[in-house]
Amino acid sequence: MSIADWFVFKSKKEREAEQKRYRRFAFPYGDEQRARLEEILGELMPSEPRETAMAIYLIGREGYRGSFKMDEEDRAERTEEEKLAEATAALRNMLRGKLMDLLPLYLAVVIADAGVDERLQYPSIEELRRLAGELESRISAAGQGKKKR
């Protein structure tokens, strides 16, 4: 979304159609997927308000998967490293101070969600925490590498 989008007026029908497309993009397996993600986020980050956690997760997801307005071919061409870098950057923009510690947890959920199908078999909370630990090391190493330049 760009600043120019702020000045585009859409009809109610256009806004509803766009919201429907976004919901399908965000939760391709419907309300059950959304509920499962809310449950996972609540277990991983119990002190975070559910609506806030879901909004931050969706921003990270969009960084990882690409914008819902992005062309499918462009989305498919992105490497795993590009996806991780864009998701990390999107999450960093949302998390400040002590909340930055949650970045690897959000990223772990984003990656796990990218691997599920209609059966919605997400990794256990312990597996997600383990993945978050691995991601934290990668994020720290990548950040240190940038500082040396």
LINLINJO-V94966 format. One record per run of one state. SS is the DSSP state (H for helix, E for strand, - for the rest). FROM is the first residue (numbers start at 1). LEN is the number of residues. Records with the same first field share a line. If there is no record, write none. Layout:
SS: FROM-LEN / FROM-LEN
This chain:
-: 1-2 / 8-4 / 27-3 / 45-5 / 66-6 / 78-2 / 95-2 / 115-10 / 149-1
H: 3-5 / 12-15 / 30-15 / 50-16 / 72-6 / 80-15 / 97-18 / 125-24
